[in-house]
Amino acid sequence: MSKGRLFVYLGLAILLLLAIWALSRAGKPADVTAVITPASTAVVPANLISEPPTAPPTALLTPTPLSTFPPTITPTAVPTLPPTTTPTATAVPCNQTGRIETGFFPSDIVGEMSYRIYLPPCYGENGRTYPVLYMLPGNTYTDAIWDQIGLDEAAEAGIQAGIYPPILIVMPYSGEVANFTSGGPGSYETVILQDLTAYVESTYCASPDPQFRALGGLSRGGYWALEIAFRHPEAFISVGGHSAALLDEYAKPDINPQFTALTSDLGDLRIYLDIGANDWVRANTLQLHDDMVAAGVSHEWALNEGVHEEAYWTAHLDEYLAWYTQPWQQTAQTLPSCSH
């Protein structure tokens, strides 16, 4: 290649470079200080921004490390409630349990009559005199009925637990004199009120004080309990008629409990009446209850589920015992020592 051509090519190359340089300078935008950014981060030109007032520096909160020691528990004062009164178990100073004894007592009317008696734990060893509960049987039962349905076992459990005070429970036979007399002198009333109580109080450590003597009975025995106590309210502190069979058509108004409950001055005699809602003898007992309410005669009343049967009386033994022994909870401890 000749030198002339070489110079021509070099010149053209120089011209081409100059043209490219000129074109690049012509397309370049003017220098600015604003940069287009999203609205949330836009930067405004410095000459358009007014300086905000200078705020005092804000102190940074530095978290205080928590103590690694366990928290101290401060006891909260709890109000002191008054003590609840519960029966205090009676200390039994011996290993003797309660027991049943059987025997016969003399009567001017019937000659001899059988009985059973429940003697509480430690009887005869502690020199005490006891309250007495007399419980009469129905006309188809013997002196064994209250024993058979568990009255003595219920009493034993309650006495050992301190629920009931120690008591004697006397369970006499009734026999023909109870079935063929209606009340008054020369009847079963005399056998119980005079013969039996005199024998028990002279033979056992039984209190002769009427305030420590109660009388109850089931079925026909319930009739007799009410007949005797309503005619002689001064002789007992309490009387209970449990499913009382108030069916004696020969009982006159002066001896019939349905009348004497309303006409006698019963004083402070405590009275308990209960019967099963389906008991076949319930009608007269319900009537007696209504009449006593109307006359303002105070009494305990319970209309329970059940019929005229042993299962009914067994189911309510604890209720009977709790009611009979209630007046003796504190006073039984004050009785004098036994003299025999």
C-alpha positions in Angstrom: 0.0 0.0 0.0 1.3 3.5 -0.9 1.9 6.2 1.6 -0.7 8.3 0.0 -3.5 5.9 0.6 -2.3 5.3 4.1 -2.7 9.0 4.9 -6.1 9.0 3.4 -7.3 6.1 5.5 -5.9 7.7 8.7 -7.7 10.9 7.9 -11.0 9.2 7.4 -10.6 7.4 10.7 -9.9 10.6 12.5 -13.0 12.3 11.0 -15.1 9.3 11.9 -14.0 9.5 15.6 -14.6 13.2 15.7 -18.2 12.7 14.4 -18.9 10.0 16.9 -17.6 12.2 19.7 -19.8 15.1 18.6 -22.9 13.0 18.5 -22.4 11.6 22.0 -22.0 15.1 23.4 -25.2 16.3 21.7 -27.4 13.5 23.3 -26.2 13.9 26.9 -28.8 15.6 29.3 -28.0 18.7 31.4 -26.6 18.2 34.8 -29.2 18.2 37.6 -29.2 17.5 41.4 -32.6 15.8 41.5 -32.8 12.0 41.1 -36.2 10.3 40.2 -36.9 7.8 42.9 -40.1 6.3 44.2 -42.3 8.8 46.1 -41.7 7.3 49.5 -37.9 7.9 49.1 -37.8 11.0 46.8 -34.9 13.3 47.2 -35.9 17.0 46.8 -33.3 19.4 45.4 -31.4 21.1 48.2 -32.5 24.6 47.3 -36.2 23.7 47.6 -36.0 22.2 51.2 -36.7 24.5 54.1 -34.8 23.5 57.2 -37.1 22.3 60.0 -36.7 23.5 63.5 -34.1 21.6 65.4 -35.7 19.3 67.9 -33.9 18.4 71.1 -32.2 15.1 70.8 -34.4 12.2 71.9 -33.0 9.9 74.5 -32.8 6.3 73.4 -34.4 3.9 75.9 -32.0 1.2 76.7 -33.8 -1.9 78.1 -32.7 -2.8 81.6 -31.7 -6.4 81.9 -34.1 -8.4 83.9 -32.9 -9.9 87.1 -32.2 -13.6 86.8 -33.2 -14.2 90.4 -36.6 -15.9 91.1 -39.4 -13.6 92.1 -40.1 -13.2 95.8 -43.6 -14.4 96.7 -45.3 -12.2 99.3 -48.1 -14.1 101.2 -51.5 -12.6 100.9 -53.4 -12.2 104.1 -56.5 -14.4 104.2 -59.4 -13.4 106.4 -59.8 -15.8 109.3 -63.2 -17.5 109.2 -65.0 -18.4 112.5 -64.5 -22.1 113.3 -67.2 -24.4 112.1 -68.9 -26.2 115.0 -68.8 -30.0 114.4 -69.6 -32.8 116.7 -66.6 -33.6 118.9 -66.0 -37.3 119.0 -66.6 -38.6 122.5 -63.5 -40.2 123.9 -64.0 -43.9 124.5 -61.7 -44.7 127.5 -62.0 -48.5 127.0 -62.0 -51.1 124.2 -65.6 -52.1 124.9 -68.1 -51.7 122.0 -71.8 -51.4 122.4 -74.0 -54.5 122.8 -77.5 -55.8 122.9 -78.9 -57.6 125.9 -82.3 -59.4 126.1 -84.5 -60.2 129.0 -88.0 -60.0 130.5 -89.6 -57.3 132.6 -92.5 -57.9 135.0 -95.9 -56.3 134.4 -99.0 -56.3 136.7 -101.1 -56.5 133.5 -99.4 -59.1 131.4 -97.2 -60.9 133.8 -93.9 -60.9 131.9 -92.9 -59.3 128.6 -89.7 -59.6 126.6 -87.4 -56.7 125.7 -84.1 -55.9 124.1 -81.8 -53.1 125.2 -78.8 -51.5 123.4 -76.0 -50.5 125.8 -73.4 -48.1 124.3 -69.6 -48.4 124.4 -68.1 -48.5 127.9 -71.4 -49.0 129.5 -70.9 -50.1 133.1 -67.2 -49.0 133.2 -67.5 -45.2 133.2 -70.1 -44.8 136.0 -72.4 -42.7 133.8 -76.2 -42.4 133.7 -77.6 -42.2 130.1 -80.6 -40.8 128.3 -83.1 -43.5 127.2 -84.9 -43.9 123.9 -87.9 -46.3 124.0 -88.8 -47.7 120.5 -92.0 -49.7 120.1 -92.7 -52.4 117.5 -95.7 -52.9 115.1 -98.4 -55.4 115.8 -96.9 -58.1 113.5 -93.4 -57.7 115.0 -91.6 -58.6 118.2 -89.1 -56.8 120.3 -86.5 -57.9 117.7 -87.7 -55.6 114.8 -85.7 -52.5 115.6 -82.6 -54.6 116.2 -83.2 -56.5 112.9 -83.5 -53.3 110.8 -80.3 -52.0 112.2 -81.2 -49.4 114.8 -78.5 -50.5 117.2 -75.8 -50.6 114.5 -76.7 -47.1 113.4 -76.6 -45.9 116.9 -73.2 -47.6 117.5 -71.7 -46.1 114.4 -73.0 -42.6 115.3 -71.8 -42.8 118.9 -68.3 -44.1 117.9 -68.1 -41.2 115.4 -69.1 -38.6 118.0 -72.3 -37.7 116.0 -74.7 -38.9 118.8 -74.2 -38.9 122.5 -74.2 -42.3 124.2 -77.7 -43.5 124.9 -79.7 -46.5 125.9 -82.3 -47.9 123.4 -85.0 -50.0 124.9 -87.0 -52.2 122.5 -90.0 -54.0 124.2 -92.4 -56.5 122.8 -96.0 -55.5 122.3 -98.1 -58.6 122.3 -101.8 -59.0 122.6 -102.2 -56.2 125.1 -101.0 -53.7 122.4 -103.3 -55.3 119.7 -106.5 -55.6 121.7 -106.5 -52.4 123.8 -106.7 -48.8 122.5 -105.2 -46.8 125.3 -105.7 -45.4 128.8 -105.4 -47.2 132.2 -105.0 -51.0 132.0 -103.7 -50.9 128.4 -100.3 -51.1 126.7 -100.0 -47.5 127.9 -99.7 -48.7 131.5 -97.2 -51.4 130.5 -94.9 -48.9 129.0 -95.4 -45.9 131.1 -95.3 -47.7 134.5 -94.0 -51.2 134.3 -91.2 -50.9 131.6 -89.8 -47.5 132.6 -89.7 -48.5 136.3 -87.9 -51.7 135.5 -85.4 -50.1 133.1 -84.5 -47.3 135.5 -84.0 -49.7 138.5 -82.0 -52.2 136.5 -79.8 -50.1 134.2 -78.0 -46.7 134.4 -81.0 -45.0 132.8 -81.9 -41.4 133.7 -85.4 -41.1 135.4 -85.6 -37.5 134.3 -88.3 -37.0 131.7 -85.9 -34.6 129.9 -83.7 -37.6 129.1 -86.5 -39.9 128.1 -87.9 -40.2 124.5 -90.5 -42.5 123.0 -91.1 -43.6 119.4 -92.6 -46.5 117.4 -93.3 -47.8 113.9 -96.7 -48.8 112.5 -99.0 -49.8 115.4 -96.1 -48.9 117.7 -96.2 -45.4 116.2 -99.9 -45.2 117.3 -99.0 -46.2 120.8 -96.1 -43.8 121.1 -98.3 -40.9 120.1 -101.2 -42.2 122.3 -99.0 -42.4 125.4 -97.1 -39.1 124.9 -100.1 -37.0 124.0 -101.8 -38.2 127.1 -98.7 -37.8 129.3 -96.5 -35.1 127.7 -94.8 -34.5 131.0 -93.2 -38.0 130.9 -91.1 -37.5 127.8 -89.1 -34.8 126.0 -89.8 -36.2 122.5 -92.2 -38.6 120.7 -92.0 -40.0 117.2 -94.6 -41.7 115.1 -92.9 -43.5 112.2 -95.6 -44.6 109.6 -98.0 -44.5 112.5 -101.0 -46.8 111.9 -103.8 -44.5 113.2 -106.5 -47.0 112.4 -108.0 -47.9 115.8 -111.7 -47.5 115.4 -112.3 -48.2 119.1 -110.1 -45.4 120.3 -112.3 -42.7 121.8 -111.5 -39.0 121.6 -109.8 -38.9 125.0 -107.2 -41.5 123.9 -107.1 -41.3 120.1 -103.9 -39.3 119.0 -105.9 -37.7 116.2 -107.9 -35.9 118.9 -105.5 -35.6 121.8 -102.9 -33.9 119.6 -105.3 -31.0 119.4 -107.0 -31.1 122.8 -104.2 -31.8 125.2 -101.8 -29.2 126.5 -98.6 -30.7 125.0 -96.3 -28.1 126.5 -92.8 -28.3 125.1 -93.2 -31.9 123.8 -91.1 -32.4 120.7 -93.1 -34.3 118.0 -91.9 -36.1 114.9 -94.2 -37.5 112.2 -93.1 -39.2 109.0 -94.6 -41.6 106.5 -94.1 -42.9 103.0 -96.0 -41.2 100.2 -97.3 -44.6 99.0 -97.9 -46.0 102.5 -101.4 -47.6 102.7 -102.0 -46.1 106.2 -101.0 -42.6 105.2 -104.4 -41.0 105.1 -105.0 -40.5 108.8 -101.4 -39.4 109.4 -101.7 -36.8 106.6 -104.9 -35.6 108.2 -103.3 -35.4 111.6 -100.4 -33.3 110.1 -102.9 -30.9 108.5 -104.9 -30.6 111.6 -101.9 -29.9 113.7 -100.7 -27.3 111.3 -104.1 -25.6 111.4 -104.2 -25.7 115.2 -100.6 -24.3 115.4 -99.2 -27.5 117.1 -95.5 -27.5 116.5 -94.1 -30.7 115.0 -91.4 -32.1 112.7 -93.0 -33.5 109.5 -91.5 -35.7 106.7 -93.4 -37.1 103.8 -90.9 -39.4 102.2 -90.8 -41.7 99.2 -91.7 -45.3 100.2 -94.3 -47.7 101.5 -95.2 -49.5 104.7 -92.2 -51.8 105.0 -88.9 -52.5 106.8 -86.8 -51.0 104.0 -88.5 -47.6 104.5 -87.7 -47.5 108.2 -84.1 -48.8 107.7 -83.5 -45.9 105.2 -84.4 -43.3 107.8 -82.7 -44.6 110.9 -80.0 -42.0 110.9 -82.7 -39.2 110.6 -84.6 -40.7 113.6 -81.5 -40.9 115.8 -80.3 -37.5 114.9 -83.7 -36.0 115.8 -84.1 -37.9 119.1 -80.6 -37.2 120.4 -80.5 -33.6 119.4 -81.6 -32.2 122.8 -79.0 -34.4 124.5 -75.9 -33.4 122.5 -74.6 -31.2 125.3 -76.7 -32.0 128.3 -76.0 -35.8 128.4 -72.6 -35.0 129.9 -74.2 -33.4 132.9 -76.2 -36.4 134.1 -75.3 -37.7 137.6 -73.3 -40.8 138.2 -75.1 -44.2 138.1 -76.0 -45.5 141.6 -76.3 -49.2 140.5 
